[in-house]
């Protein structure tokens, strides 16, 4: 439980704070992920701020900090009983400030937009879910629990959501990553692999002794490109299309006058529902075994690295139907249903047995040198989340 501090700025705010004012406060707090940027501020200050803000509004606040300096928090408005619980999930960390055009921690409003690092990805979603939860419970508890998970480290390893899910669950969840007010029901996963191609070191004047590992790796790169074309022509997921593959990093050789003994290729395979790390490894092994059989002196070692599952929501799940209804009411038309090519914490929630979807603000500039959120969409998101919480948890 975070301490309640009467003298904090959060405690001094009016309890009916609006999402734009709250977002400006969040943007001014440096929360760069130190796993991405050595020396980054991390989530301590922003987690403390959010915890104090929510505690001042009657939430029970739990701090989780298995990794020192990388806290996540879960704030709960307990229900009276008999209702469904709903978790809103968003990440506190941001990417680097270094290449931002202007002062990334000075929120500026121009032409209905707020600019600053994290406005779009995703402190706008954090502000909306905090205000929505406060509004939905302002007149007293709902029947079901309302949970806010403000998590660390989504931009790198998602250790925050993983830690939260070890101790907390809910009947459903909404991840408030930016989605342009479109209902996101699927996203791709990924698997990383290292492929080491072995040659034989020798002096550059002795081709009779040396085997050029880099040249052998060239055969693999051509085969990898062909695999990518086959994937693009194969069966497609209705929202996500097909899986993809690309070479990401290559290392090989020591100096100009030596045949390279090894060449290492790191690759990424983006996956869609129905594909798994095991199925992808079998696919790559078949490619590499074919090269072993057809390319003289081709030898390899394949190592699987980090992998994350793809995600697909049930469009008939109660949380999807409830949010879609209130989005249609607010927007005046049925919301667009979409999928994302990138990975999100939705997959972790789904794996934990929590039906979920992704829904967030409009804007642009995630990880870019200029970033903004459309403030009208921030207000609409807050209204939609408020109505969804009230309906789902009643």
C-alpha positions as CSV (number, residue, x, y, z in Angstrom):
1,X,0.0,0.0,0.0
2,X,1.4,3.4,-1.0
3,X,1.3,6.0,1.8
4,X,-1.3,8.7,1.8
5,X,0.4,12.0,1.9
6,X,-1.8,15.0,2.5
7,X,0.8,17.5,1.3
8,X,1.3,15.9,-2.2
9,X,0.2,17.8,-5.3
10,X,-2.1,14.9,-6.2
11,X,-3.9,15.1,-2.9
12,X,-4.4,18.9,-3.3
13,X,-6.2,18.5,-6.7
14,X,-9.9,18.7,-7.1
15,X,-11.4,15.2,-7.0
16,X,-13.2,15.8,-10.3
17,X,-9.9,16.4,-12.3
18,X,-10.3,16.1,-16.0
19,X,-8.2,13.8,-18.3
20,X,-6.4,16.7,-20.1
21,X,-5.2,18.2,-16.8
22,X,-4.2,14.8,-15.5
23,X,-2.3,14.0,-18.7
24,X,-0.3,17.2,-18.5
25,X,0.8,16.2,-15.0
26,X,1.8,12.7,-16.3
27,X,3.7,14.0,-19.3
28,X,5.8,16.3,-17.0
29,X,7.1,13.2,-15.2
30,X,10.1,11.5,-16.8
31,X,9.5,7.7,-17.0
32,X,11.9,6.6,-19.7
33,X,12.4,2.8,-19.5
34,X,16.0,2.2,-18.3
35,X,16.1,-1.2,-20.1
36,X,15.9,0.8,-23.4
37,X,18.0,3.8,-22.3
38,X,20.7,3.2,-19.7
39,X,20.1,5.7,-16.9
40,X,16.4,6.2,-17.8
41,X,14.3,7.5,-14.9
42,X,12.1,4.4,-14.7
43,X,8.6,4.3,-13.2
44,X,9.1,5.2,-9.5
45,X,8.0,8.8,-9.6
46,X,5.1,8.3,-11.9
47,X,3.9,5.3,-10.0
48,X,4.0,7.2,-6.7
49,X,2.0,10.1,-8.3
50,X,-0.6,7.8,-9.7
51,X,-0.9,5.9,-6.4
52,X,-1.4,9.1,-4.5
53,X,-3.9,10.4,-7.0
54,X,-6.0,7.2,-6.8
55,X,-5.7,6.9,-3.0
56,X,-7.1,10.4,-2.6
57,X,-10.2,9.1,-4.5
58,X,-10.7,6.1,-2.3
59,X,-8.9,3.4,-4.2
60,X,-7.0,0.7,-2.4
61,X,-3.5,0.9,-3.9
62,X,-1.0,-2.0,-4.0
63,X,2.6,-1.4,-5.2
64,X,4.5,-4.3,-6.8
65,X,8.3,-3.9,-7.2
66,X,10.1,-7.2,-7.7
67,X,12.7,-5.3,-9.7
68,X,14.0,-2.3,-7.6
69,X,13.2,1.0,-9.2
70,X,10.6,-0.6,-11.6
71,X,7.3,-0.5,-9.7
72,X,3.8,-1.3,-11.0
73,X,0.7,-0.5,-9.1
74,X,-2.8,-2.0,-8.9
75,X,-5.6,0.2,-7.6
76,X,-8.9,-1.3,-6.6
77,X,-12.3,0.0,-6.0
78,X,-13.9,-2.9,-4.2
79,X,-17.5,-3.8,-5.3
80,X,-20.4,-4.6,-3.0
81,X,-20.6,-8.1,-4.4
82,X,-22.3,-10.1,-7.1
83,X,-20.9,-8.1,-10.1
84,X,-18.2,-8.7,-12.6
85,X,-14.8,-7.3,-12.2
86,X,-13.0,-5.3,-14.9
87,X,-9.3,-4.4,-15.1
88,X,-8.0,-1.4,-17.1
89,X,-4.4,-1.9,-18.0
90,X,-1.8,0.7,-19.2
91,X,1.9,1.1,-19.1
92,X,3.8,3.9,-17.3
93,X,7.1,3.7,-19.2
94,X,8.1,5.6,-22.3
95,X,10.8,5.4,-24.9
96,X,13.7,7.8,-25.1
97,X,13.5,11.6,-24.8
98,X,16.8,12.1,-26.6
99,X,15.6,12.7,-30.2
100,X,12.4,14.4,-29.4
101,X,11.8,17.7,-31.3
102,X,11.4,20.2,-28.4
103,X,11.0,19.7,-24.7
104,X,9.4,16.2,-24.4
105,X,8.4,16.8,-20.7
106,X,6.7,20.2,-21.4
107,X,3.1,19.4,-22.5
108,X,2.0,21.9,-25.1
109,X,-1.6,22.3,-26.4
110,X,-2.0,23.4,-30.0
111,X,-5.0,23.0,-32.4
112,X,-6.8,20.6,-30.1
113,X,-3.8,18.4,-29.6
114,X,-1.4,17.9,-26.7
115,X,2.2,17.4,-27.6
116,X,4.9,15.6,-25.5
117,X,6.6,12.3,-25.0
118,X,4.0,9.7,-24.0
119,X,0.9,11.7,-24.9
120,X,-0.1,9.1,-27.5
121,X,1.9,6.0,-26.2
122,X,0.4,5.8,-23.7
123,X,0.0,8.3,-20.9
124,X,-3.2,9.4,-22.7
125,X,-4.6,6.0,-22.0
126,X,-3.4,6.1,-18.4
127,X,-5.1,9.5,-17.8
128,X,-8.4,8.3,-19.4
129,X,-8.6,5.1,-17.4
130,X,-7.7,6.8,-14.1
131,X,-10.4,9.5,-14.5
132,X,-12.9,7.0,-15.9
133,X,-12.5,4.7,-12.9
134,X,-12.8,7.7,-10.5
135,X,-16.0,8.9,-12.2
136,X,-17.5,5.4,-12.4
137,X,-17.1,4.9,-8.6
138,X,-17.6,8.5,-7.4
139,X,-21.1,7.9,-6.2
140,X,-20.3,4.7,-4.4
141,X,-19.0,1.2,-5.2
142,X,-20.4,-0.8,-8.1
143,X,-21.3,-4.4,-7.6
144,X,-18.1,-5.7,-9.2
145,X,-14.5,-4.7,-8.5
146,X,-12.8,-2.0,-10.6
147,X,-9.1,-2.6,-11.0
148,X,-6.5,-0.3,-12.6
149,X,-3.1,-1.8,-13.4
150,X,-0.5,0.9,-14.1
151,X,2.4,-1.2,-15.2
152,X,6.2,-0.9,-15.7
153,X,8.3,-2.1,-18.6
154,X,5.8,-2.7,-21.4
155,X,8.2,-1.0,-23.9
156,X,10.9,-3.7,-23.3
157,X,10.0,-6.9,-21.5
158,X,6.5,-6.5,-20.0
159,X,7.7,-7.6,-16.6
160,X,5.1,-5.3,-15.0
161,X,2.0,-7.0,-16.4
162,X,3.6,-10.4,-15.7
163,X,4.1,-9.4,-12.1
164,X,0.6,-8.0,-11.7
165,X,-0.9,-11.2,-13.1
166,X,0.8,-13.3,-10.5
167,X,-1.3,-11.7,-7.8
168,X,-4.4,-10.2,-9.4
169,X,-7.1,-11.3,-11.8
170,X,-10.4,-10.0,-13.2
171,X,-13.4,-11.2,-15.2
172,X,-12.2,-9.1,-18.1
173,X,-9.7,-6.4,-19.1
174,X,-9.3,-3.5,-21.4
175,X,-5.7,-2.4,-22.4
176,X,-5.8,1.3,-23.2
177,X,-3.0,1.4,-25.7
178,X,-3.6,3.9,-28.5
179,X,-6.0,2.6,-31.2
180,X,-7.6,5.7,-32.7
181,X,-10.8,4.9,-30.9
182,X,-11.0,1.7,-32.9
183,X,-11.8,-1.7,-31.3
184,X,-8.7,-3.8,-31.6
185,X,-9.4,-7.5,-31.3
186,X,-6.1,-9.1,-32.4
187,X,-2.4,-8.5,-32.7
188,X,0.7,-10.4,-34.0
189,X,3.2,-12.2,-31.8
190,X,6.9,-12.7,-32.5
191,X,9.8,-15.1,-32.1
192,X,13.5,-14.3,-32.3
193,X,16.1,-16.7,-33.5
194,X,19.9,-16.7,-33.8
195,X,21.3,-18.7,-36.7
196,X,25.0,-19.4,-36.5
197,X,26.6,-20.4,-39.8
198,X,29.9,-22.2,-39.4
199,X,32.8,-21.9,-41.7
200,X,36.6,-22.5,-41.2
201,X,39.1,-19.9,-40.4
202,X,42.2,-19.7,-42.7
203,X,44.5,-17.1,-44.2
204,X,42.9,-15.2,-47.0
205,X,45.5,-16.6,-49.4
206,X,44.4,-20.2,-48.7
207,X,41.0,-20.9,-50.2
208,X,41.9,-24.6,-50.1
209,X,41.8,-24.5,-46.3
210,X,39.2,-21.8,-45.5
211,X,35.4,-22.0,-45.6
212,X,33.7,-18.5,-45.9
213,X,30.9,-18.5,-43.3
214,X,29.6,-15.1,-44.5
215,X,29.2,-16.5,-48.0
216,X,27.4,-19.5,-46.7
217,X,25.2,-17.2,-44.7
218,X,24.3,-15.5,-48.0
219,X,22.6,-18.7,-49.1
220,X,20.5,-18.6,-45.9
221,X,19.5,-14.9,-46.4
222,X,18.3,-15.7,-49.9
223,X,16.3,-18.7,-48.6
224,X,14.9,-16.5,-45.8
225,X,13.7,-14.0,-48.4
226,X,12.0,-16.8,-50.3
227,X,10.3,-18.0,-47.1
228,X,9.0,-14.5,-46.6
229,X,7.4,-14.5,-50.0
230,X,5.8,-17.9,-49.4
231,X,4.3,-16.7,-46.1
232,X,2.9,-13.6,-47.9
233,X,1.1,-15.9,-50.4
234,X,-0.2,-18.3,-47.8
235,X,-3.4,-18.5,-45.8
236,X,-4.2,-15.1,-44.1
237,X,-5.8,-14.2,-40.8
238,X,-8.9,-12.1,-41.5
239,X,-7.7,-9.1,-39.5
240,X,-3.9,-9.6,-39.4
241,X,-3.0,-11.0,-42.7
242,X,0.0,-13.4,-42.8
243,X,3.0,-13.9,-40.7
244,X,6.3,-12.3,-41.8
245,X,10.0,-12.9,-41.4
246,X,13.1,-10.7,-41.7
247,X,16.8,-10.7,-40.9
248,X,17.5,-8.1,-38.2
249,X,21.2,-8.3,-37.3
250,X,24.2,-9.9,-38.9
251,X,27.7,-10.4,-37.4
252,X,30.7,-12.2,-39.0
253,X,34.4,-12.0,-39.7
254,X,37.5,-10.7,-37.9
255,X,39.7,-8.9,-40.5
256,X,40.0,-8.6,-44.2
257,X,42.7,-11.2,-44.7
258,X,41.0,-14.1,-42.9
259,X,38.3,-16.5,-44.0
260,X,35.4,-16.0,-41.4
261,X,34.9,-19.0,-39.2
262,X,31.4,-18.0,-38.1
263,X,28.5,-15.7,-39.2
264,X,25.5,-15.1,-36.9
265,X,22.2,-13.9,-38.2
266,X,19.5,-12.7,-35.8
267,X,16.0,-12.9,-37.3
268,X,12.4,-12.1,-36.3
269,X,9.4,-14.0,-37.3
270,X,6.1,-12.2,-36.7
271,X,3.3,-14.7,-36.0
272,X,-0.5,-14.8,-36.3
273,X,-3.0,-16.9,-34.3
274,X,-2.5,-20.6,-35.1
275,X,1.3,-20.2,-35.3
276,X,3.6,-21.0,-32.4
277,X,7.3,-20.9,-31.6
278,X,7.5,-24.6,-32.1
279,X,5.8,-24.5,-35.6
280,X,8.1,-21.6,-36.6
281,X,11.2,-23.5,-35.4
282,X,10.2,-26.5,-37.5
283,X,9.7,-24.2,-40.5
284,X,13.2,-22.6,-40.1
285,X,14.8,-26.0,-39.5
286,X,13.3,-27.3,-42.8
287,X,14.9,-24.3,-44.6
288,X,18.3,-24.8,-43.0
289,X,18.3,-28.6,-43.4
290,X,17.6,-28.1,-47.1
291,X,20.6,-25.8,-47.3
292,X,22.7,-28.4,-45.5
293,X,21.7,-31.0,-48.1
294,X,22.3,-28.8,-51.1
295,X,25.0,-26.3,-50.3
296,X,28.5,-27.8,-49.9
297,X,30.1,-27.2,-46.5
298,X,26.9,-25.6,-45.0
299,X,26.6,-26.1,-41.3
300,X,24.4,-24.3,-38.8
301,X,23.2,-24.0,-35.3
302,X,19.7,-22.6,-34.5
303,X,18.8,-21.0,-31.2
304,X,15.4,-19.8,-30.2
305,X,15.3,-16.5,-28.3
306,X,12.5,-14.3,-26.8
307,X,9.0,-15.2,-28.0
308,X,5.5,-13.6,-27.4
309,X,2.2,-15.1,-28.4
310,X,-0.2,-13.6,-30.9
311,X,-3.6,-12.5,-29.5
312,X,-7.1,-12.8,-30.7
313,X,-10.2,-11.8,-28.8
314,X,-13.6,-13.4,-29.0
315,X,-15.8,-10.7,-30.6
316,X,-18.8,-12.1,-28.7
317,X,-17.1,-11.8,-25.2
318,X,-19.2,-9.6,-22.8
319,X,-16.4,-7.0,-22.4
320,X,-16.1,-6.6,-26.2
321,X,-19.9,-6.3,-26.6
322,X,-20.2,-3.9,-23.7
323,X,-17.4,-1.6,-24.9
324,X,-18.5,-1.7,-28.5
325,X,-22.0,-0.7,-27.5
326,X,-20.8,2.3,-25.5
327,X,-18.3,3.3,-28.2
328,X,-21.1,3.3,-30.8
329,X,-23.2,5.5,-28.5
330,X,-20.4,8.0,-28.0
331,X,-19.1,8.0,-31.6
332,X,-22.5,8.0,-33.3
333,X,-21.6,5.0,-35.5
334,X,-20.3,1.5,-35.0
335,X,-16.6,1.6,-34.2
336,X,-14.1,0.2,-36.7
337,X,-12.8,-3.2,-35.7
338,X,-9.1,-3.7,-36.3
339,X,-5.9,-5.5,-35.5
340,X,-2.4,-4.4,-34.8
341,X,0.8,-5.7,-36.3
342,X,2.8,-5.1,-33.1
343,X,2.6,-7.0,-29.8
344,X,0.9,-5.8,-26.6
345,X,0.2,-6.9,-23.1
346,X,-3.3,-8.2,-24.3
347,X,-1.5,-11.5,-25.0
348,X,-0.4,-11.9,-21.4
349,X,-3.9,-11.1,-20.1
350,X,-5.5,-13.6,-22.5
351,X,-3.0,-16.3,-21.6
352,X,-3.9,-15.7,-17.9
353,X,-7.5,-16.5,-18.8
354,X,-8.8,-12.9,-18.8
355,X,-10.9,-12.0,-21.8
356,X,-9.7,-8.6,-23.1
357,X,-9.4,-6.2,-26.0
358,X,-7.4,-3.0,-26.8
359,X,-9.1,0.4,-27.1
360,X,-7.4,3.8,-26.8
361,X,-6.9,7.4,-28.0
362,X,-6.3,8.9,-31.4
363,X,-3.1,10.8,-32.3
364,X,0.3,10.0,-33.8
365,X,4.0,9.8,-33.1
366,X,4.6,6.7,-31.0
367,X,8.4,6.4,-30.6
368,X,8.8,9.3,-33.0
369,X,10.5,12.8,-32.7
370,X,7.1,14.5,-32.3
371,X,4.2,12.9,-30.5
372,X,0.6,14.1,-29.8
373,X,-2.8,13.0,-28.7
374,X,-6.1,14.3,-30.0
375,X,-7.7,15.8,-27.0
376,X,-11.3,15.3,-28.2
377,X,-10.5,11.6,-28.5
378,X,-9.1,11.6,-24.9
379,X,-12.4,13.0,-23.7
380,X,-14.3,10.4,-25.7
381,X,-12.2,7.6,-24.5
382,X,-12.7,8.7,-20.9
383,X,-16.5,8.8,-21.4
384,X,-16.6,5.3,-23.1
385,X,-14.5,3.7,-20.4
386,X,-16.6,5.3,-17.7
387,X,-19.8,4.0,-19.3
388,X,-18.2,0.5,-19.9
389,X,-17.1,0.2,-16.2
390,X,-20.5,1.3,-14.9
391,X,-22.3,-1.1,-17.1
392,X,-20.0,-4.1,-16.9
393,X,-19.4,-4.0,-13.2
394,X,-23.0,-3.2,-12.1
